[in-house]
Amino acid sequence: MKSAYELAMERLAKTEPPPAGPLNAGQKARLAEIDRTYQGRLAEREIFLKQRLDQALAAQQPEEAVKIRQQLASEKSRLEEEREEEKERVRKRA
């Protein structure tokens, strides 16, 4: 008798596409390039927003500081999402 977990995993396996084959050297290089590109973009945004945050804190503007922190979190999340989407497109071309 199978557990509910085993049954759920079987159903999930049926709905998922088959895994792609192993990545070739070109795909691996492209994935590494995507990582470097997005790390650079993220670092750029962090530096810019942290400078603005420091200015807001120095000017004793706590509301502005909160907005900047939220923007930083949003930017990080958006860039991570974009990076993963781009990497997934590369992986699907296998």
Rosetta silent file (secondary structure, phi, psi, omega in degrees, C-alpha in Angstrom):
SEQUENCE: MKSAYELAMERLAKTEPPPAGPLNAGQKARLAEIDRTYQGRLAEREIFLKQRLDQALAAQQPEEAVKIRQQLASEKSRLEEEREEEKERVRKRA
SCORE:     score description
SCORE:     0.000 S_00000001
   1 L     0.000  130.393 -178.194    0.000    0.000    0.000 S_00000001
   2 L   -88.950  147.208  177.811    1.408    3.384   -1.044 S_00000001
   3 L   -78.985  166.955  178.155    1.392    6.397    1.204 S_00000001
   4 H   -61.147  -35.817  178.782   -0.290    9.647    0.216 S_00000001
   5 H   -62.396  -47.526 -179.445    3.156   11.136   -0.303 S_00000001
   6 H   -62.332  -40.786  178.268    4.151    8.407   -2.781 S_00000001
   7 H   -64.575  -42.727  178.958    0.892    8.824   -4.702 S_00000001
   8 H   -63.611  -40.465  179.442    1.344   12.590   -4.851 S_00000001
   9 H   -65.557  -37.029  177.030    4.912   12.181   -6.096 S_00000001
  10 H   -64.050  -44.246  178.780    3.736    9.814   -8.847 S_00000001
  11 H   -63.617  -40.599  179.224    1.102   12.320   -9.980 S_00000001
  12 H   -63.660  -42.116 -179.852    3.650   15.095   -9.935 S_00000001
  13 H   -62.064  -33.268  179.820    6.076   13.045  -12.033 S_00000001
  14 H   -71.414  -32.119 -176.445    3.350   12.547  -14.641 S_00000001
  15 H   -86.759  -22.026 -179.176    2.651   16.285  -14.945 S_00000001
  16 L   -80.223  145.951  174.966    6.277   17.458  -15.085 S_00000001
  17 L   -69.589  155.130  179.212    8.123   17.493  -18.399 S_00000001
  18 L   -62.950  147.490 -179.485   10.946   14.983  -18.685 S_00000001
  19 L   -64.718  145.307  178.807   14.277   16.320  -17.472 S_00000001
  20 L   -71.365  160.006  179.278   16.527   17.776  -20.129 S_00000001
  21 L   -69.211 -179.740  179.808   19.709   15.990  -21.037 S_00000001
  22 L   -63.541  150.614 -179.046   23.091   16.991  -19.681 S_00000001
  23 L   -77.329  142.695  176.515   24.268   20.493  -20.467 S_00000001
  24 L   -87.814  175.000 -175.848   26.905   20.995  -23.118 S_00000001
  25 H   -62.375  -37.879  179.312   29.952   23.244  -22.686 S_00000001
  26 H   -63.789  -41.493  179.047   28.290   26.161  -24.487 S_00000001
  27 H   -67.134  -41.412  178.340   25.273   26.036  -22.200 S_00000001
  28 H   -61.661  -41.523  179.138   27.447   25.855  -19.103 S_00000001
  29 H   -65.032  -40.760  179.291   29.420   28.871  -20.307 S_00000001
  30 H   -64.870  -41.058  178.070   26.200   30.780  -21.015 S_00000001
  31 H   -62.049  -41.463  178.401   24.850   29.961  -17.534 S_00000001
  32 H   -65.478  -38.811  178.550   28.076   31.221  -15.966 S_00000001
  33 H   -64.727  -41.686  177.892   27.873   34.385  -18.080 S_00000001
  34 H   -61.133  -44.509  178.525   24.278   34.965  -16.954 S_00000001
  35 H   -59.469  -46.235 -179.609   25.340   34.599  -13.318 S_00000001
  36 H   -62.791  -43.185 -179.167   28.176   37.099  -13.758 S_00000001
  37 H   -60.783  -48.324 -177.083   25.937   39.581  -15.560 S_00000001
  38 H   -73.182  -28.868  174.014   23.224   39.485  -12.933 S_00000001
  39 H   -64.791  -39.452  177.584   25.722   39.612  -10.059 S_00000001
  40 H   -65.280  -45.323  178.745   27.070   42.794  -11.609 S_00000001
  41 H   -61.292  -43.074 -179.943   23.615   44.303  -12.052 S_00000001
  42 H   -64.536  -43.420  179.350   22.704   43.436   -8.481 S_00000001
  43 H   -62.435  -40.702  179.035   25.932   44.915   -7.114 S_00000001
  44 H   -60.503  -47.264 -179.858   25.349   48.087   -9.113 S_00000001
  45 H   -66.113  -39.976  179.681   21.822   48.526   -7.735 S_00000001
  46 H   -62.520  -44.052 -179.602   22.949   47.719   -4.180 S_00000001
  47 H   -61.938  -48.326 -179.158   25.712   50.321   -4.297 S_00000001
  48 H   -60.448  -48.956 -176.255   23.391   52.983   -5.680 S_00000001
  49 H   -71.741  -32.829  177.416   20.559   52.278   -3.254 S_00000001
  50 H   -68.500  -32.847  174.414   22.837   51.922   -0.239 S_00000001
  51 H   -64.057  -44.648  177.711   24.288   55.364   -1.013 S_00000001
  52 H   -64.015  -37.886  178.657   20.756   56.776   -1.091 S_00000001
  53 H   -63.634  -45.343  178.119   19.963   54.912    2.127 S_00000001
  54 H   -60.063  -40.420  178.712   23.014   56.379    3.852 S_00000001
  55 H   -64.826  -42.673  179.752   21.982   59.860    2.690 S_00000001
  56 H   -64.991  -40.208  179.584   18.429   59.385    3.964 S_00000001
  57 H   -68.579  -38.682  178.893   19.687   58.135    7.319 S_00000001
  58 H   -65.969  -33.673  179.081   22.165   61.017    7.603 S_00000001
  59 L   -85.780    5.218 -179.944   19.344   63.466    6.862 S_00000001
  60 L    53.681   55.941  177.296   17.223   61.695    9.475 S_00000001
  61 L  -117.913   80.133 -175.319   14.487   60.707    7.024 S_00000001
  62 H   -64.260  -31.904  179.543   13.291   57.345    8.353 S_00000001
  63 H   -65.526  -42.474  178.406   10.304   57.142    5.970 S_00000001
  64 H   -64.696  -39.244  179.316   12.609   57.553    2.976 S_00000001
  65 H   -62.225  -40.371  178.411   14.991   54.955    4.419 S_00000001
  66 H   -63.523  -43.864  179.323   12.144   52.442    4.692 S_00000001
  67 H   -61.081  -41.875 -178.843   11.155   53.089    1.058 S_00000001
  68 H   -66.856  -40.972  177.144   14.736   52.608   -0.096 S_00000001
  69 H   -61.967  -40.558  178.142   15.062   49.338    1.831 S_00000001
  70 H   -65.249  -39.971  178.498   11.829   48.105    0.242 S_00000001
  71 H   -64.256  -40.679  178.602   13.083   49.134   -3.184 S_00000001
  72 H   -61.496  -45.253  178.733   16.353   47.291   -2.589 S_00000001
  73 H   -63.192  -41.188  179.471   14.492   44.113   -1.616 S_00000001
  74 H   -64.031  -44.358  179.776   12.222   44.470   -4.644 S_00000001
  75 H   -62.557  -43.432  178.767   15.149   45.001   -7.003 S_00000001
  76 H   -59.185  -47.511 -178.666   16.961   41.950   -5.619 S_00000001
  77 H   -62.059  -45.281 -178.768   13.889   39.808   -6.045 S_00000001
  78 H   -62.677  -45.216 -179.326   13.215   41.056   -9.584 S_00000001
  79 H   -66.389  -38.212  176.874   16.803   40.504  -10.711 S_00000001
  80 H   -62.722  -42.014  178.917   16.883   37.001   -9.193 S_00000001
  81 H   -62.788  -47.412  179.229   13.660   36.157  -11.020 S_00000001
  82 H   -59.038  -43.713 -179.215   14.987   37.478  -14.319 S_00000001
  83 H   -61.274  -46.570 -179.008   18.227   35.542  -13.884 S_00000001
  84 H   -65.147  -37.313  177.538   16.423   32.279  -13.174 S_00000001
  85 H   -63.768  -43.896 -179.941   14.083   32.765  -16.152 S_00000001
  86 H   -65.316  -41.683  178.685   17.014   33.387  -18.463 S_00000001
  87 H   -64.905  -37.311  179.301   18.908   30.379  -17.113 S_00000001
  88 H   -65.276  -37.617  177.049   15.820   28.200  -17.553 S_00000001
  89 H   -62.204  -39.837  178.568   15.572   29.248  -21.215 S_00000001
  90 H   -65.247  -43.748 -179.174   19.187   28.165  -21.708 S_00000001
  91 H   -64.066  -35.162 -178.171   18.561   24.827  -19.990 S_00000001
  92 H   -71.933  -19.087  178.948   15.483   24.117  -22.135 S_00000001
  93 L   -78.512    8.235 -176.897   17.529   24.480  -25.310 S_00000001
  94 L   -60.531    0.000    0.000   19.325   21.244  -24.449 S_00000001
